[in-house]
Amino acid sequence: MERLTVELGERSYPLHVGRGLTGEIRKAVETEAAADRKGAVLVDAGFAAAQPDFLETIFGALPRLEIPSGEGSKSFAELERCCDFLGATGIPRDGFLFVVGGGVTGDLGGFAAATWLRGIRFYQVPTTLLAMVDSSVGGKTGLNIEAGKNLVGAFHQPRAVFADAAVLDSLPDREFAAGMAEVIKHGLLGDAELFRQLEEGPRLQSDSEDLPVVLRRNCALKAAVVRADEREQSAAGGRALLNLGHTFGHAIEAVAGYGAYLHGEAVAVGLLLATQLSERMNLLPSGSHQRVGKLLRRYDLPVRLRSPLPVEELLAASRRDKKVRAGMLRYVLLEAFGKAVVVGNIEEAIVRGLWEEAGASR
Ligand SMILES: NC(=O)c1ccc[n+]([C@@H]2O[C@H](COP(=O)([O-])OP(=O)(O)OC[C@H]3O[C@@H](n4cnc5c(N)ncnc54)[C@H](O)[C@@H]3O)[C@@H](O)[C@H]2O)c1
């Protein structure tokens, strides 16, 4: 097991990364109990069904609420159910919450922890690859509303994160692959050595010997970016660089209808498009996207639209993306593998051409 730290002054917290962390998590529960604090657990229903023993071993008799699987749970209705549960359980201001699941449960549970009694202690136990390398670290929590995804939320940092590769043994292959898109993204935007390792090493799966090392590199990168720009305010990039591929990816999700692509699948197409756009802007040598495409395909991730989507709708969705600042469409691009930059003022015609090459219809 390795222990990293997200350095945020008095809100700093450890990231425990490895395989077989039940003892560590159990210890955290016992420490809370020894301090006479009252706690509860929110858990993704899919994970609860897949690995009941994990929950039993660690949490025993702590009150537990299952969160239905799926994006629909990031809603006010589900938040209300969580708060009713916390109320019925009698979790006080100095109580604690363990949030066990993928990014959906993490975002909802984190927001419940941020808002219950104006904020209580909470722990993240991510159970998807995406949640381990991305959503559980950094304190972004939130819900979706009619107007868009993640529009309601709060920054609320956890007390600790436990990324245990063993919980991924039951994760469906397609979900694992979607998480790999974020891993590849991290290599591209900030860790060229990681990218090379992914290209040259064996294809990763949940029980790969190399997986904990890859998890650690990803968590270290995310921790460094969050430390430098906790609230995504940096003008020079900072947390916004984590959106590499996302302006394209969000557009695909919005136009195809949420659920048609897993988030990581849409990001995969977006990563290829961002690399191609970097080439068009003369930031990367032409042909660079072939390396990206090859690695994405290695994980059975899509590199173009599965079926045509109207290009005008894709462009309109990008204009609505909440990362637009002062009306200017900004894309995260690559200056090199391992070095991302935010670029504004990109001619829409270039982007339109790339969408069409990726299978968008006029
Ligand atoms: N807060 C952030 O910084 C941040 C960053 C990226 C993404 N997100 C959010 O994360 C969400 C996506 O999260 P996700 O990809 O983890 O999906 P998810 O939470 O929907 O989980 C995917 C599926 O896997 C199942 N599952 C989870 N763990 C399992 C396990 N170990 N074994 C078997 N089944 C398991 C779940 O039941 C679900 O059906 C989105 O809502 C996105 O907005 C947040």
The ligand as a MOL file (V3000), in Angstrom:
LIG
                    3D

  0  0  0     0  0            999 V3000
M  V30 BEGIN CTAB
M  V30 COUNTS 44 48 0 0 0
M  V30 BEGIN ATOM
M  V30 1 N -16.3650 14.8980 -8.7410 0
M  V30 2 C -15.5200 14.8170 -9.7390 0
M  V30 3 O -14.4370 15.4180 -9.7260 0
M  V30 4 C -15.8700 13.9560 -10.9170 0
M  V30 5 C -14.9110 13.6730 -11.8890 0
M  V30 6 C -15.2420 12.8160 -12.9340 0
M  V30 7 C -16.5220 12.2700 -12.9980 0
M  V30 8 N -17.4340 12.5670 -12.0480 0 CHG=1
M  V30 9 C -18.7890 11.9860 -12.0840 0
M  V30 10 O -18.6560 10.5870 -11.9400 0
M  V30 11 C -19.8300 9.9730 -12.4560 0
M  V30 12 C -19.4650 8.7030 -13.1840 0
M  V30 13 O -18.8950 7.8250 -12.2540 0
M  V30 14 P -18.5410 6.3020 -12.6340 0
M  V30 15 O -17.9980 6.2250 -13.9940 0
M  V30 16 O -17.7230 5.8040 -11.4940 0 CHG=-1
M  V30 17 O -19.9420 5.5960 -12.7160 0
M  V30 18 P -21.0440 5.0780 -11.6690 0
M  V30 19 O -20.8310 5.6350 -10.3350 0
M  V30 20 O -22.3370 5.2880 -12.3400 0
M  V30 21 O -20.7440 3.5090 -11.6240 0
M  V30 22 C -20.8220 2.7520 -12.8030 0
M  V30 23 C -21.5390 1.4260 -12.6110 0
M  V30 24 O -20.6800 0.5110 -11.9580 0
M  V30 25 C -21.3640 -0.1270 -10.8660 0
M  V30 26 N -20.2910 -0.4370 -9.9080 0
M  V30 27 C -19.5460 0.4670 -9.2260 0
M  V30 28 N -18.5380 -0.1660 -8.6050 0
M  V30 29 C -18.6680 -1.4830 -8.8820 0
M  V30 30 C -17.9050 -2.6280 -8.5480 0
M  V30 31 N -16.7490 -2.5360 -7.8820 0
M  V30 32 N -18.3590 -3.8350 -8.9650 0
M  V30 33 C -19.4760 -3.9220 -9.7240 0
M  V30 34 N -20.2070 -2.8770 -10.1150 0
M  V30 35 C -19.8020 -1.6660 -9.6970 0
M  V30 36 C -22.3880 0.8600 -10.4450 0
M  V30 37 O -23.4650 0.2060 -9.8190 0
M  V30 38 C -22.7980 1.4820 -11.7740 0
M  V30 39 O -23.7730 0.6840 -12.4010 0
M  V30 40 C -20.5060 11.0250 -13.3170 0
M  V30 41 O -21.6760 11.4530 -12.6750 0
M  V30 42 C -19.4960 12.1560 -13.3760 0
M  V30 43 O -20.1090 13.4180 -13.4680 0
M  V30 44 C -17.1350 13.3940 -11.0130 0
M  V30 END ATOM
M  V30 BEGIN BOND
M  V30 1 1 1 2
M  V30 2 2 2 3
M  V30 3 1 2 4
M  V30 4 1 4 5
M  V30 5 2 4 44
M  V30 6 2 5 6
M  V30 7 1 6 7
M  V30 8 2 7 8
M  V30 9 1 8 9
M  V30 10 1 8 44
M  V30 11 1 9 10
M  V30 12 1 9 42
M  V30 13 1 10 11
M  V30 14 1 11 12
M  V30 15 1 11 40
M  V30 16 1 12 13
M  V30 17 1 13 14
M  V30 18 2 14 15
M  V30 19 1 14 16
M  V30 20 1 14 17
M  V30 21 1 17 18
M  V30 22 2 18 19
M  V30 23 1 18 20
M  V30 24 1 18 21
M  V30 25 1 21 22
M  V30 26 1 22 23
M  V30 27 1 23 24
M  V30 28 1 23 38
M  V30 29 1 24 25
M  V30 30 1 25 26
M  V30 31 1 25 36
M  V30 32 1 26 27
M  V30 33 1 26 35
M  V30 34 2 27 28
M  V30 35 1 28 29
M  V30 36 1 29 30
M  V30 37 2 29 35
M  V30 38 1 30 31
M  V30 39 2 30 32
M  V30 40 1 32 33
M  V30 41 2 33 34
M  V30 42 1 34 35
M  V30 43 1 36 37
M  V30 44 1 36 38
M  V30 45 1 38 39
M  V30 46 1 40 41
M  V30 47 1 40 42
M  V30 48 1 42 43
M  V30 END BOND
M  V30 END CTAB
M  END
